[in-house]
Structure formats: structure tokens, C-alpha cells
Amino acid sequence: MKRFGEKLRILRKREDISQRELATMLGVYHSYVTRIEQGTKPSIAIILKISEIFKVNTDILMKDDLELE
């Protein structure tokens, strides 16, 4: 899960979503999104929400050896 934040940033930028917008979608403060992108490990609930928002499998988000398409 070392690359989770990097993958989240890539997905967010692909969809042209700001950290504040994503935070609103997730129901968290934008500073939490910033911390996730910088390496803080998110909760399982947040991982599931991110997976739903960006329509990606949780395995792709969580496993460092899997790449985004």
C-alpha cells in the first residue's frame, strides 16, 4: 500500500477533481485527502468509497505491484 497515495492522485487528476471536491465526496476534510496522497494509510471505508468513485478494483489501489490502466 506504499503507492496508494500516488495512485489516488493520478486517478483524481485524470478526472479533474480537486482535493476539496474529493473530500466532499468522501465526507472528510480536504486535509485528510492531502495526507492520504502523501502516504497516510486510509481506513477500509475510505478505500471502498474511493474504489466506487473512480470505478477501480480495490486490489489495484492497494497492491503496489498492480498498475492503473
mmCIF file of the N, C-alpha and C atoms, coordinates in Angstrom:
data_MODEL
# 
_entry.id   MODEL 
# 
loop_
_atom_site.group_PDB 
_atom_site.id 
_atom_site.type_symbol 
_atom_site.label_atom_id 
_atom_site.label_alt_id 
_atom_site.label_comp_id 
_atom_site.label_asym_id 
_atom_site.label_entity_id 
_atom_site.label_seq_id 
_atom_site.pdbx_PDB_ins_code 
_atom_site.Cartn_x 
_atom_site.Cartn_y 
_atom_site.Cartn_z 
_atom_site.occupancy 
_atom_site.B_iso_or_equiv 
_atom_site.pdbx_formal_charge 
_atom_site.auth_seq_id 
_atom_site.auth_comp_id 
_atom_site.auth_asym_id 
_atom_site.auth_atom_id 
_atom_site.pdbx_PDB_model_num 
ATOM 1   N N  . MET A 1 1  ? 0.825   -1.205 0.000   1.00 0.00 ? 1  MET A N  1 
ATOM 2   C CA . MET A 1 1  ? 0.000   0.000  0.000   1.00 0.00 ? 1  MET A CA 1 
ATOM 3   C C  . MET A 1 1  ? 0.860   1.256  0.000   1.00 0.00 ? 1  MET A C  1 
ATOM 4   N N  . LYS A 1 2  ? 2.125   1.112  -0.264  1.00 0.00 ? 2  LYS A N  1 
ATOM 5   C CA . LYS A 1 2  ? 3.004   2.280  -0.277  1.00 0.00 ? 2  LYS A CA 1 
ATOM 6   C C  . LYS A 1 2  ? 2.645   3.248  -1.397  1.00 0.00 ? 2  LYS A C  1 
ATOM 7   N N  . ARG A 1 3  ? 2.051   2.750  -2.468  1.00 0.00 ? 3  ARG A N  1 
ATOM 8   C CA . ARG A 1 3  ? 1.747   3.592  -3.632  1.00 0.00 ? 3  ARG A CA 1 
ATOM 9   C C  . ARG A 1 3  ? 0.289   4.064  -3.664  1.00 0.00 ? 3  ARG A C  1 
ATOM 10  N N  . PHE A 1 4  ? -0.467  3.803  -2.615  1.00 0.00 ? 4  PHE A N  1 
ATOM 11  C CA . PHE A 1 4  ? -1.887  4.153  -2.607  1.00 0.00 ? 4  PHE A CA 1 
ATOM 12  C C  . PHE A 1 4  ? -2.089  5.641  -2.887  1.00 0.00 ? 4  PHE A C  1 
ATOM 13  N N  . GLY A 1 5  ? -1.355  6.488  -2.173  1.00 0.00 ? 5  GLY A N  1 
ATOM 14  C CA . GLY A 1 5  ? -1.495  7.936  -2.344  1.00 0.00 ? 5  GLY A CA 1 
ATOM 15  C C  . GLY A 1 5  ? -1.164  8.390  -3.754  1.00 0.00 ? 5  GLY A C  1 
ATOM 16  N N  . GLU A 1 6  ? -0.120  7.814  -4.314  1.00 0.00 ? 6  GLU A N  1 
ATOM 17  C CA . GLU A 1 6  ? 0.278   8.139  -5.688  1.00 0.00 ? 6  GLU A CA 1 
ATOM 18  C C  . GLU A 1 6  ? -0.834  7.755  -6.665  1.00 0.00 ? 6  GLU A C  1 
ATOM 19  N N  . LYS A 1 7  ? -1.387  6.581  -6.484  1.00 0.00 ? 7  LYS A N  1 
ATOM 20  C CA . LYS A 1 7  ? -2.463  6.120  -7.364  1.00 0.00 ? 7  LYS A CA 1 
ATOM 21  C C  . LYS A 1 7  ? -3.705  6.989  -7.205  1.00 0.00 ? 7  LYS A C  1 
ATOM 22  N N  . LEU A 1 8  ? -4.014  7.381  -5.969  1.00 0.00 ? 8  LEU A N  1 
ATOM 23  C CA . LEU A 1 8  ? -5.165  8.253  -5.747  1.00 0.00 ? 8  LEU A CA 1 
ATOM 24  C C  . LEU A 1 8  ? -4.971  9.580  -6.456  1.00 0.00 ? 8  LEU A C  1 
ATOM 25  N N  . ARG A 1 9  ? -3.795  10.160 -6.345  1.00 0.00 ? 9  ARG A N  1 
ATOM 26  C CA . ARG A 1 9  ? -3.509  11.438 -7.011  1.00 0.00 ? 9  ARG A CA 1 
ATOM 27  C C  . ARG A 1 9  ? -3.674  11.312 -8.525  1.00 0.00 ? 9  ARG A C  1 
ATOM 28  N N  . ILE A 1 10 ? -3.180  10.227 -9.093  1.00 0.00 ? 10 ILE A N  1 
ATOM 29  C CA . ILE A 1 10 ? -3.310  10.001 -10.539 1.00 0.00 ? 10 ILE A CA 1 
ATOM 30  C C  . ILE A 1 10 ? -4.779  9.917  -10.937 1.00 0.00 ? 10 ILE A C  1 
ATOM 31  N N  . LEU A 1 11 ? -5.550  9.131  -10.207 1.00 0.00 ? 11 LEU A N  1 
ATOM 32  C CA . LEU A 1 11 ? -6.977  8.983  -10.513 1.00 0.00 ? 11 LEU A CA 1 
ATOM 33  C C  . LEU A 1 11 ? -7.716  10.315 -10.385 1.00 0.00 ? 11 LEU A C  1 
ATOM 34  N N  . ARG A 1 12 ? -7.416  11.045 -9.322  1.00 0.00 ? 12 ARG A N  1 
ATOM 35  C CA . ARG A 1 12 ? -8.081  12.326 -9.079  1.00 0.00 ? 12 ARG A CA 1 
ATOM 36  C C  . ARG A 1 12 ? -7.779  13.318 -10.197 1.00 0.00 ? 12 ARG A C  1 
ATOM 37  N N  . LYS A 1 13 ? -6.524  13.369 -10.618 1.00 0.00 ? 13 LYS A N  1 
ATOM 38  C CA . LYS A 1 13 ? -6.145  14.305 -11.680 1.00 0.00 ? 13 LYS A CA 1 
ATOM 39  C C  . LYS A 1 13 ? -6.719  13.881 -13.031 1.00 0.00 ? 13 LYS A C  1 
ATOM 40  N N  . ARG A 1 14 ? -6.789  12.585 -13.290 1.00 0.00 ? 14 ARG A N  1 
ATOM 41  C CA . ARG A 1 14 ? -7.399  12.099 -14.539 1.00 0.00 ? 14 ARG A CA 1 
ATOM 42  C C  . ARG A 1 14 ? -8.832  12.585 -14.678 1.00 0.00 ? 14 ARG A C  1 
ATOM 43  N N  . GLU A 1 15 ? -9.538  12.609 -13.555 1.00 0.00 ? 15 GLU A N  1 
ATOM 44  C CA . GLU A 1 15 ? -10.953 13.014 -13.548 1.00 0.00 ? 15 GLU A CA 1 
ATOM 45  C C  . GLU A 1 15 ? -11.127 14.509 -13.302 1.00 0.00 ? 15 GLU A C  1 
ATOM 46  N N  . ASP A 1 16 ? -10.013 15.225 -13.166 1.00 0.00 ? 16 ASP A N  1 
ATOM 47  C CA . ASP A 1 16 ? -10.021 16.668 -12.926 1.00 0.00 ? 16 ASP A CA 1 
ATOM 48  C C  . ASP A 1 16 ? -10.853 17.019 -11.686 1.00 0.00 ? 16 ASP A C  1 
ATOM 49  N N  . ILE A 1 17 ? -10.567 16.294 -10.608 1.00 0.00 ? 17 ILE A N  1 
ATOM 50  C CA . ILE A 1 17 ? -11.257 16.512 -9.342  1.00 0.00 ? 17 ILE A CA 1 
ATOM 51  C C  . ILE A 1 17 ? -10.247 17.098 -8.362  1.00 0.00 ? 17 ILE A C  1 
ATOM 52  N N  . SER A 1 18 ? -10.602 18.180 -7.709  1.00 0.00 ? 18 SER A N  1 
ATOM 53  C CA . SER A 1 18 ? -9.705  18.783 -6.718  1.00 0.00 ? 18 SER A CA 1 
ATOM 54  C C  . SER A 1 18 ? -9.733  17.954 -5.435  1.00 0.00 ? 18 SER A C  1 
ATOM 55  N N  . GLN A 1 19 ? -8.754  18.204 -4.581  1.00 0.00 ? 19 GLN A N  1 
ATOM 56  C CA . GLN A 1 19 ? -8.739  17.523 -3.289  1.00 0.00 ? 19 GLN A CA 1 
ATOM 57  C C  . GLN A 1 19 ? -9.976  17.887 -2.478  1.00 0.00 ? 19 GLN A C  1 
ATOM 58  N N  . ARG A 1 20 ? -10.398 19.132 -2.555  1.00 0.00 ? 20 ARG A N  1 
ATOM 59  C CA . ARG A 1 20 ? -11.601 19.570 -1.821  1.00 0.00 ? 20 ARG A CA 1 
ATOM 60  C C  . ARG A 1 20 ? -12.851 18.857 -2.337  1.00 0.00 ? 20 ARG A C  1 
ATOM 61  N N  . GLU A 1 21 ? -12.952 18.727 -3.655  1.00 0.00 ? 21 GLU A N  1 
ATOM 62  C CA . GLU A 1 21 ? -14.112 18.038 -4.231  1.00 0.00 ? 21 GLU A CA 1 
ATOM 63  C C  . GLU A 1 21 ? -14.130 16.574 -3.802  1.00 0.00 ? 21 GLU A C  1 
ATOM 64  N N  . LEU A 1 22 ? -12.977 15.933 -3.861  1.00 0.00 ? 22 LEU A N  1 
ATOM 65  C CA . LEU A 1 22 ? -12.905 14.533 -3.461  1.00 0.00 ? 22 LEU A CA 1 
ATOM 66  C C  . LEU A 1 22 ? -13.229 14.386 -1.970  1.00 0.00 ? 22 LEU A C  1 
ATOM 67  N N  . ALA A 1 23 ? -12.726 15.302 -1.175  1.00 0.00 ? 23 ALA A N  1 
ATOM 68  C CA . ALA A 1 23 ? -13.009 15.262 0.257   1.00 0.00 ? 23 ALA A CA 1 
ATOM 69  C C  . ALA A 1 23 ? -14.516 15.340 0.510   1.00 0.00 ? 23 ALA A C  1 
ATOM 70  N N  . THR A 1 24 ? -15.199 16.200 -0.227  1.00 0.00 ? 24 THR A N  1 
ATOM 71  C CA . THR A 1 24 ? -16.652 16.319 -0.094  1.00 0.00 ? 24 THR A CA 1 
ATOM 72  C C  . THR A 1 24 ? -17.329 15.011 -0.467  1.00 0.00 ? 24 THR A C  1 
ATOM 73  N N  . MET A 1 25 ? -16.888 14.399 -1.549  1.00 0.00 ? 25 MET A N  1 
ATOM 74  C CA . MET A 1 25 ? -17.453 13.120 -1.986  1.00 0.00 ? 25 MET A CA 1 
ATOM 75  C C  . MET A 1 25 ? -17.254 12.033 -0.931  1.00 0.00 ? 25 MET A C  1 
ATOM 76  N N  . LEU A 1 26 ? -16.110 12.089 -0.255  1.00 0.00 ? 26 LEU A N  1 
ATOM 77  C CA . LEU A 1 26 ? -15.764 11.072 0.738   1.00 0.00 ? 26 LEU A CA 1 
ATOM 78  C C  . LEU A 1 26 ? -16.320 11.390 2.123   1.00 0.00 ? 26 LEU A C  1 
ATOM 79  N N  . GLY A 1 27 ? -16.739 12.635 2.310   1.00 0.00 ? 27 GLY A N  1 
ATOM 80  C CA . GLY A 1 27 ? -17.240 13.035 3.620   1.00 0.00 ? 27 GLY A CA 1 
ATOM 81  C C  . GLY A 1 27 ? -16.134 13.250 4.649   1.00 0.00 ? 27 GLY A C  1 
ATOM 82  N N  . VAL A 1 28 ? -14.980 13.753 4.166   1.00 0.00 ? 28 VAL A N  1 
ATOM 83  C CA . VAL A 1 28 ? -13.842 14.012 5.049   1.00 0.00 ? 28 VAL A CA 1 
ATOM 84  C C  . VAL A 1 28 ? -13.312 15.418 4.782   1.00 0.00 ? 28 VAL A C  1 
ATOM 85  N N  . TYR A 1 29 ? -12.396 15.880 5.620   1.00 0.00 ? 29 TYR A N  1 
ATOM 86  C CA . TYR A 1 29 ? -11.733 17.162 5.396   1.00 0.00 ? 29 TYR A CA 1 
ATOM 87  C C  . TYR A 1 29 ? -10.725 17.024 4.263   1.00 0.00 ? 29 TYR A C  1 
ATOM 88  N N  . HIS A 1 30 ? -10.524 18.125 3.516   1.00 0.00 ? 30 HIS A N  1 
ATOM 89  C CA . HIS A 1 30 ? -9.584  18.046 2.392   1.00 0.00 ? 30 HIS A CA 1 
ATOM 90  C C  . HIS A 1 30 ? -8.165  17.764 2.881   1.00 0.00 ? 30 HIS A C  1 
ATOM 91  N N  . SER A 1 31 ? -7.847  18.153 4.105   1.00 0.00 ? 31 SER A N  1 
ATOM 92  C CA . SER A 1 31 ? -6.510  17.874 4.637   1.00 0.00 ? 31 SER A CA 1 
ATOM 93  C C  . SER A 1 31 ? -6.272  16.364 4.771   1.00 0.00 ? 31 SER A C  1 
ATOM 94  N N  . TYR A 1 32 ? -7.345  15.608 4.985   1.00 0.00 ? 32 TYR A N  1 
ATOM 95  C CA . TYR A 1 32 ? -7.216  14.154 5.066   1.00 0.00 ? 32 TYR A CA 1 
ATOM 96  C C  . TYR A 1 32 ? -6.853  13.579 3.696   1.00 0.00 ? 32 TYR A C  1 
ATOM 97  N N  . VAL A 1 33 ? -7.461  14.105 2.646   1.00 0.00 ? 33 VAL A N  1 
ATOM 98  C CA . VAL A 1 33 ? -7.122  13.668 1.284   1.00 0.00 ? 33 VAL A CA 1 
ATOM 99  C C  . VAL A 1 33 ? -5.656  13.991 1.009   1.00 0.00 ? 33 VAL A C  1 
ATOM 100 N N  . THR A 1 34 ? -5.228  15.176 1.404   1.00 0.00 ? 34 THR A N  1 
ATOM 101 C CA . THR A 1 34 ? -3.823  15.562 1.235   1.00 0.00 ? 34 THR A CA 1 
ATOM 102 C C  . THR A 1 34 ? -2.908  14.570 1.936   1.00 0.00 ? 34 THR A C  1 
ATOM 103 N N  . ARG A 1 35 ? -3.247  14.232 3.173   1.00 0.00 ? 35 ARG A N  1 
ATOM 104 C CA . ARG A 1 35 ? -2.417  13.289 3.938   1.00 0.00 ? 35 ARG A CA 1 
ATOM 105 C C  . ARG A 1 35 ? -2.394  11.906 3.300   1.00 0.00 ? 35 ARG A C  1 
ATOM 106 N N  . ILE A 1 36 ? -3.528  11.465 2.761   1.00 0.00 ? 36 ILE A N  1 
ATOM 107 C CA . ILE A 1 36 ? -3.553  10.166 2.079   1.00 0.00 ? 36 ILE A CA 1 
ATOM 108 C C  . ILE A 1 36 ? -2.609  10.199 0.879   1.00 0.00 ? 36 ILE A C  1 
ATOM 109 N N  . GLU A 1 37 ? -2.693  11.264 0.100   1.00 0.00 ? 37 GLU A N  1 
ATOM 110 C CA . GLU A 1 37 ? -1.830  11.370 -1.077  1.00 0.00 ? 37 GLU A CA 1 
ATOM 111 C C  . GLU A 1 37 ? -0.360  11.453 -0.702  1.00 0.00 ? 37 GLU A C  1 
ATOM 112 N N  . GLN A 1 38 ? -0.079  11.891 0.523   1.00 0.00 ? 38 GLN A N  1 
ATOM 113 C CA . GLN A 1 38 ? 1.307   11.987 0.992   1.00 0.00 ? 38 GLN A CA 1 
ATOM 114 C C  . GLN A 1 38 ? 1.780   10.722 1.699   1.00 0.00 ? 38 GLN A C  1 
ATOM 115 N N  . GLY A 1 39 ? 0.891   9.741  1.873   1.00 0.00 ? 39 GLY A N  1 
ATOM 116 C CA . GLY A 1 39 ? 1.338   8.464  2.420   1.00 0.00 ? 39 GLY A CA 1 
ATOM 117 C C  . GLY A 1 39 ? 0.588   7.935  3.620   1.00 0.00 ? 39 GLY A C  1 
ATOM 118 N N  . THR A 1 40 ? -0.341  8.712  4.193   1.00 0.00 ? 40 THR A N  1 
ATOM 119 C CA . THR A 1 40 ? -1.139  8.202  5.310   1.00 0.00 ? 40 THR A CA 1 
ATOM 120 C C  . THR A 1 40 ? -2.050  7.090  4.802   1.00 0.00 ? 40 THR A C  1 
ATOM 121 N N  . LYS A 1 41 ? -2.121  6.006  5.545   1.00 0.00 ? 41 LYS A N  1 
ATOM 122 C CA . LYS A 1 41 ? -2.978  4.886  5.143   1.00 0.00 ? 41 LYS A CA 1 
ATOM 123 C C  . LYS A 1 41 ? -4.436  5.200  5.480   1.00 0.00 ? 41 LYS A C  1 
ATOM 124 N N  . PRO A 1 42 ? -5.327  5.106  4.497   1.00 0.00 ? 42 PRO A N  1 
ATOM 125 C CA . PRO A 1 42 ? -6.742  5.390  4.736   1.00 0.00 ? 42 PRO A CA 1 
ATOM 126 C C  . PRO A 1 42 ? -7.446  4.201  5.394   1.00 0.00 ? 42 PRO A C  1 
ATOM 127 N N  . SER A 1 43 ? -8.618  4.480  5.929   1.00 0.00 ? 43 SER A N  1 
ATOM 128 C CA . SER A 1 43 ? -9.433  3.405  6.506   1.00 0.00 ? 43 SER A CA 1 
ATOM 129 C C  . SER A 1 43 ? -10.014 2.546  5.383   1.00 0.00 ? 43 SER A C  1 
ATOM 130 N N  . ILE A 1 44 ? -10.471 1.373  5.752   1.00 0.00 ? 44 ILE A N  1 
ATOM 131 C CA . ILE A 1 44 ? -11.094 0.475  4.771   1.00 0.00 ? 44 ILE A CA 1 
ATOM 132 C C  . ILE A 1 44 ? -12.324 1.133  4.157   1.00 0.00 ? 44 ILE A C  1 
ATOM 133 N N  . ALA A 1 45 ? -13.103 1.836  4.963   1.00 0.00 ? 45 ALA A N  1 
ATOM 134 C CA . ALA A 1 45 ? -14.308 2.509  4.456   1.00 0.00 ? 45 ALA A CA 1 
ATOM 135 C C  . ALA A 1 45 ? -13.946 3.526  3.383   1.00 0.00 ? 45 ALA A C  1 
ATOM 136 N N  . ILE A 1 46 ? -12.873 4.269  3.590   1.00 0.00 ? 46 ILE A N  1 
ATOM 137 C CA . ILE A 1 46 ? -12.440 5.272  2.607   1.00 0.00 ? 46 ILE A CA 1 
ATOM 138 C C  . ILE A 1 46 ? -11.921 4.586  1.349   1.00 0.00 ? 46 ILE A C  1 
ATOM 139 N N  . ILE A 1 47 ? -11.185 3.498  1.503   1.00 0.00 ? 47 ILE A N  1 
ATOM 140 C CA . ILE A 1 47 ? -10.696 2.752  0.336   1.00 0.00 ? 47 ILE A CA 1 
ATOM 141 C C  . ILE A 1 47 ? -11.879 2.289  -0.509  1.00 0.00 ? 47 ILE A C  1 
ATOM 142 N N  . LEU A 1 48 ? -12.906 1.777  0.130   1.00 0.00 ? 48 LEU A N  1 
ATOM 143 C CA . LEU A 1 48 ? -14.089 1.311  -0.608  1.00 0.00 ? 48 LEU A CA 1 
ATOM 144 C C  . LEU A 1 48 ? -14.793 2.454  -1.324  1.00 0.00 ? 48 LEU A C  1 
ATOM 145 N N  . LYS A 1 49 ? -14.900 3.607  -0.663  1.00 0.00 ? 49 LYS A N  1 
ATOM 146 C CA . LYS A 1 49 ? -15.536 4.772  -1.301  1.00 0.00 ? 49 LYS A CA 1 
ATOM 147 C C  . LYS A 1 49 ? -14.724 5.246  -2.501  1.00 0.00 ? 49 LYS A C  1 
ATOM 148 N N  . ILE A 1 50 ? -13.402 5.290  -2.344  1.00 0.00 ? 50 ILE A N  1 
ATOM 149 C CA . ILE A 1 50 ? -12.534 5.709  -3.454  1.00 0.00 ? 50 ILE A CA 1 
ATOM 150 C C  . ILE A 1 50 ? -12.679 4.744  -4.625  1.00 0.00 ? 50 ILE A C  1 
ATOM 151 N N  . SER A 1 51 ? -12.733 3.465  -4.322  1.00 0.00 ? 51 SER A N  1 
ATOM 152 C CA . SER A 1 51 ? -12.919 2.440  -5.344  1.00 0.00 ? 51 SER A CA 1 
ATOM 153 C C  . SER A 1 51 ? -14.220 2.669  -6.124  1.00 0.00 ? 51 SER A C  1 
ATOM 154 N N  . GLU A 1 52 ? -15.277 2.995  -5.406  1.00 0.00 ? 52 GLU A N  1 
ATOM 155 C CA . GLU A 1 52 ? -16.578 3.254  -6.048  1.00 0.00 ? 52 GLU A CA 1 
ATOM 156 C C  . GLU A 1 52 ? -16.548 4.530  -6.878  1.00 0.00 ? 52 GLU A C  1 
ATOM 157 N N  . ILE A 1 53 ? -15.976 5.590  -6.336  1.00 0.00 ? 53 ILE A N  1 
ATOM 158 C CA . ILE A 1 53 ? -15.942 6.874  -7.035  1.00 0.00 ? 53 ILE A CA 1 
ATOM 159 C C  . ILE A 1 53 ? -15.195 6.752  -8.358  1.00 0.00 ? 53 ILE A C  1 
ATOM 160 N N  . PHE A 1 54 ? -14.035 6.096  -8.334  1.00 0.00 ? 54 PHE A N  1 
ATOM 161 C CA . PHE A 1 54 ? -13.204 6.020  -9.536  1.00 0.00 ? 54 PHE A CA 1 
ATOM 162 C C  . PHE A 1 54 ? -13.409 4.726  -10.327 1.00 0.00 ? 54 PHE A C  1 
ATOM 163 N N  . LYS A 1 55 ? -14.319 3.879  -9.849  1.00 0.00 ? 55 LYS A N  1 
ATOM 164 C CA . LYS A 1 55 ? -14.653 2.638  -10.540 1.00 0.00 ? 55 LYS A CA 1 
ATOM 165 C C  . LYS A 1 55 ? -13.413 1.787  -10.826 1.00 0.00 ? 55 LYS A C  1 
ATOM 166 N N  . VAL A 1 56 ? -12.624 1.575  -9.760  1.00 0.00 ? 56 VAL A N  1 
ATOM 167 C CA . VAL A 1 56 ? -11.451 0.707  -9.865  1.00 0.00 ? 56 VAL A CA 1 
ATOM 168 C C  . VAL A 1 56 ? -11.522 -0.345 -8.770  1.00 0.00 ? 56 VAL A C  1 
ATOM 169 N N  . ASN A 1 57 ? -10.931 -1.462 -9.024  1.00 0.00 ? 57 ASN A N  1 
ATOM 170 C CA . ASN A 1 57 ? -10.880 -2.558 -8.068  1.00 0.00 ? 57 ASN A CA 1 
ATOM 171 C C  . ASN A 1 57 ? -9.981  -2.175 -6.893  1.00 0.00 ? 57 ASN A C  1 
ATOM 172 N N  . THR A 1 58 ? -10.376 -2.552 -5.700  1.00 0.00 ? 58 THR A N  1 
ATOM 173 C CA . THR A 1 58 ? -9.560  -2.234 -4.523  1.00 0.00 ? 58 THR A CA 1 
ATOM 174 C C  . THR A 1 58 ? -8.168  -2.861 -4.604  1.00 0.00 ? 58 THR A C  1 
ATOM 175 N N  . ASP A 1 59 ? -8.052  -4.010 -5.248  1.00 0.00 ? 59 ASP A N  1 
ATOM 176 C CA . ASP A 1 59 ? -6.736  -4.644 -5.402  1.00 0.00 ? 59 ASP A CA 1 
ATOM 177 C C  . ASP A 1 59 ? -5.765  -3.725 -6.130  1.00 0.00 ? 59 ASP A C  1 
ATOM 178 N N  . ILE A 1 60 ? -6.243  -3.072 -7.171  1.00 0.00 ? 60 ILE A N  1 
ATOM 179 C CA . ILE A 1 60 ? -5.384  -2.169 -7.949  1.00 0.00 ? 60 ILE A CA 1 
ATOM 180 C C  . ILE A 1 60 ? -4.921  -1.010 -7.081  1.00 0.00 ? 60 ILE A C  1 
ATOM 181 N N  . LEU A 1 61 ? -5.799  -0.515 -6.229  1.00 0.00 ? 61 LEU A N  1 
ATOM 182 C CA . LEU A 1 61 ? -5.432  0.589  -5.343  1.00 0.00 ? 61 LEU A CA 1 
ATOM 183 C C  . LEU A 1 61 ? -4.443  0.154  -4.274  1.00 0.00 ? 61 LEU A C  1 
ATOM 184 N N  . MET A 1 62 ? -4.641  -1.023 -3.729  1.00 0.00 ? 62 MET A N  1 
ATOM 185 C CA . MET A 1 62 ? -3.894  -1.429 -2.548  1.00 0.00 ? 62 MET A CA 1 
ATOM 186 C C  . MET A 1 62 ? -2.598  -2.184 -2.830  1.00 0.00 ? 62 MET A C  1 
ATOM 187 N N  . LYS A 1 63 ? -2.527  -2.887 -3.929  1.00 0.00 ? 63 LYS A N  1 
ATOM 188 C CA . LYS A 1 63 ? -1.338  -3.694 -4.219  1.00 0.00 ? 63 LYS A CA 1 
ATOM 189 C C  . LYS A 1 63 ? -0.347  -2.881 -5.054  1.00 0.00 ? 63 LYS A C  1 
ATOM 190 N N  . ASP A 1 64 ? 0.831   -2.690 -4.510  1.00 0.00 ? 64 ASP A N  1 
ATOM 191 C CA . ASP A 1 64 ? 1.853   -1.872 -5.162  1.00 0.00 ? 64 ASP A CA 1 
ATOM 192 C C  . ASP A 1 64 ? 2.293   -2.414 -6.504  1.00 0.00 ? 64 ASP A C  1 
ATOM 193 N N  . ASP A 1 65 ? 2.241   -3.720 -6.684  1.00 0.00 ? 65 ASP A N  1 
ATOM 194 C CA . ASP A 1 65 ? 2.726   -4.317 -7.929  1.00 0.00 ? 65 ASP A CA 1 
ATOM 195 C C  . ASP A 1 65 ? 1.703   -4.239 -9.064  1.00 0.00 ? 65 ASP A C  1 
ATOM 196 N N  . LEU A 1 66 ? 0.471   -3.824 -8.775  1.00 0.00 ? 66 LEU A N  1 
ATOM 197 C CA . LEU A 1 66 ? -0.545  -3.668 -9.822  1.00 0.00 ? 66 LEU A CA 1 
ATOM 198 C C  . LEU A 1 66 ? -0.598  -2.210 -10.267 1.00 0.00 ? 66 LEU A C  1 
ATOM 199 N N  . GLU A 1 67 ? -0.705  -2.008 -11.571 1.00 0.00 ? 67 GLU A N  1 
ATOM 200 C CA . GLU A 1 67 ? -0.726  -0.664 -12.132 1.00 0.00 ? 67 GLU A CA 1 
ATOM 201 C C  . GLU A 1 67 ? -2.130  -0.247 -12.531 1.00 0.00 ? 67 GLU A C  1 
ATOM 202 N N  . LEU A 1 68 ? -2.356  1.055  -12.513 1.00 0.00 ? 68 LEU A N  1 
ATOM 203 C CA . LEU A 1 68 ? -3.614  1.607  -13.027 1.00 0.00 ? 68 LEU A CA 1 
ATOM 204 C C  . LEU A 1 68 ? -3.609  1.482  -14.543 1.00 0.00 ? 68 LEU A C  1 
ATOM 205 N N  . GLU A 1 69 ? -4.763  1.328  -15.114 1.00 0.00 ? 69 GLU A N  1 
ATOM 206 C CA . GLU A 1 69 ? -4.839  1.260  -16.577 1.00 0.00 ? 69 GLU A CA 1 
ATOM 207 C C  . GLU A 1 69 ? -5.065  2.629  -17.153 1.00 0.00 ? 69 GLU A C  1 
# 
